[in-house]
Amino acid sequence: MRQCANDVHAYDPEDDWVYSEESRCVGCHRCVTLCPTHALTVRRTLLDFRSNANWTADRINSIYKQAETGGILLTGMGCDQAQPIYFDHLLLNASQVTNPSIDPLREPMELRTHIGRKPGRVELSENGDGVELTTQLSPQLTLETPIMFSAMSYGSISYNACLSLARAAKQSGIMYNTGEGGLHPSLYQYGPWTIAQVASGRFGVHPEYLETAAALEIKIGQGAKPGIGGHLPGEKVSADVSKTRMIPMGTDALSPAPHHDIYSIEDLRQLIYALKEATNYAKPVGVKIAAVHNVAPIASGIARAGADYIAIDGLRGGTGAAPTIIRNNVGIPIELAIASVDTRLREEGIRNEVSLIAAGSIRNSGDIVKIIALGADAVYIGTGALVALGCHLCQKCYTGKCNWGIATQDPYLTKRLNPNIGSRRLSNLIRAWSLEIKEMLGGMGVNAIESLRGNRDHLRAVGLSQVELDTLGVKGAGQP
Amino acid sequence: MKRIHVNEEYCIACRLCEIHCLVQHSQSRKIIKAFKEEAPRAMARLLVEEQGPLSFAMQCRHCEEAACLEACMTGAMHRDEETGAVLCDEDKCVGCWMCIMVCPFGAIQRNIVGRRAASKCDLCYGNEVPVCVAHCPNEALTFVEDTPSGNGSA
């Protein structure tokens, strides 16, 4: 009763009984998890409409809600509809007889990944003792494992959640991303593990912010809501959030849909080089886009505009708040997007000029191995990281009443996330997935993640059409 | 000595510490029995204090210079040689409540439902970790060796 921010439980002292108002329950399991006698459970309500495959309960209830309010329906987290998940149609290879598998417990296995532009050719000069690299390298981000925490802003998530991500990134030797919420001054110490985002609202962007981070990211789009801007409701703009974002307290933080200074690839190039100039060409500058229909030519343009990496966020990517209709219907799955972008950049001979980061519902280490084999350099995990922090995917992030202390600024709720526990759990997740990736690589007979990148021969597909196979560049299972 | 540290920043006022403390000090040590069947019902030896979003679990600090030890006329209040914990021998306690009067933390309670005696934290004598610490879901309570700074948390 004390744990529920949705006021489901109420104690009646006259009856000496705790009553539940089931209609308010969001199914977050907070009460279930904390009940010391395991007396609680959350079940789907038994009341159902007459069975109809076309008019599902969701669709009917949405109409009731909209008929009542006349508004756009909002939601949180990633797409919950049964859109095809190509990861589940892809299978990995393993070595048998003709090539040896590798035991990662006994032999070295390299997961270290460098994000940034790679030179087309390398020039060496000989000096007295040996050789010296004369090619000037572009700035690189070094990751101990090809996993990063996706952009989640301070404001959409709590300070304790940000701190957990930052600490875990430091402990694991990877990066976390500020989102478009600016950077709280007390997190500057995690700068070497921070990617700072510059989004259309330019919230919290100032010279120190750019200086502190290890890399900069221009956010064009987000997988959950391609083509539309962001909206942080005023209730979530607390004193600290307002200071960090540099906006008045209690006002809605509205990010415009487009960057009003970017209407073309040439404009994007100007912003990329403005940021590089501002930071003395010492940091990689990336661009994040949503996976949309013509993602391959767009990515090619971004690479040519001078970006050091491109982050692509797929259809199933998460969000703190987005219109339900956009989240469920706009964009394309990340697997197809990465495969087509990788193919296009290779065809144009510029794949080395840019790193690819895949985002949009990476659920386990198997998904990571598959997307890297399809052509990604590394992945962003957002929802997965929040689940490690306790998220139960109730999809109510937009209400600011997160019972797990993640997507909220309510002081009663934010303290529920202890960053000591949070960072430990995140580090554990990264460690566990890295170990699993090594096992899978070893099984394939590969001893470095570099050797897997874009190596689609390690993948076979089941149950896909020829068009899908062609886009993915993967053979059907059973084909040698 | 090892003490319970209170990190009020992360106390979520769920009061699971109170529940598990009560169960630990009940006869059956079973949660349903302790609440539903045992009479008199056992008492929790700690109390969650709340004001607005701020909350913390208050239990005996096991002071080095314990006022309750000085004030106790029967010698019921004593220090455990081995652990350094301040314990109350409830057989010796006569319920004069002097310890309650002098405790600067208000950490001792009157037990008047059961035997009339001072009721206080015994650090779950015999347990490696007190149950309130073991069951705190947010690590707001930690059981750590005292450091000179007085803060054992990381």
Interface residues (C-beta under 8 A of the other chain):
Chain A: R2 Q3 T33 L34 P36 T37 P411 Y412 K415 R416 N418 N420 I421
Chain B: N7 E9 Y10 C11 I12 A13 C14 R15 L16 I19 H20 I31 I32 G52 P53 H135 P137 N138 E139 A140 S153 A154
